[in-house]
Amino acid sequence: MKKVNIERSFNSNFACSEYTIDFKLSTKNTRKKASMLLKLITGAVIGFVNGFWGGGGGMICVPLLIQAIHLPEKKAHATTLLIMLPLSIASLIIYIIKGNMLWLESIPIGLGFVVGGILGALLLKVISNTWLGFIFSVVIITGGIKMLL
């Protein structure tokens, strides 16, 4: 069974029309399944980046889960949280052993991190995938530009 939905809207930022086309070929779940090897390789890449940059793996985790593993956007964001917790703990242990931890600065930042994480998780439940992808892209691009300057 084919279902095609075409929607037209006006983009005031660029003063033009934009179209959204949705195809649905069947009611079955048509999401591709990633192989176990691909999942292991993806996890290794995310783990390496997290260990190398101390938590930066989250910035590549979501795009990799969407593109390589074919997770829907919201599930990729939620899965990233679960993946990043043990990775962050493992990286933290190494940083502590190497003497690279500033305890007094970490406590208030950590408290803010918890509050921000709760607010972000609540927002994730109500925001559309389109806005989620847009906001995530802007954050990544802005961070990349700031690092280059």
Number of C-alpha atoms within 10 A of each C-alpha: 6 8 10 9 9 9 9 10 10 11 11 8 6 8 8 9 10 11 11 9 9 11 10 12 12 10 9 7 7 9 10 10 10 13 10 10 9 12 15 11 11 18 18 12 16 26 24 16 18 22 19 12 10 16 19 17 23 18 18 16 24 25 19 19 23 16 12 16 20 16 20 14 19 18 15 19 22 14 15 19 16 10 17 19 12 12 19 18 12 14 20 17 12 15 14 12 10 9 9 10 14 9 9 8 9 12 11 10 10 11 11 12 13 11 10 12 13 12 11 11 13 11 12 16 10 9 11 13 13 9 10 16 14 11 12 15 14 11 13 13 12 12 12 11 10 9 8 7 5
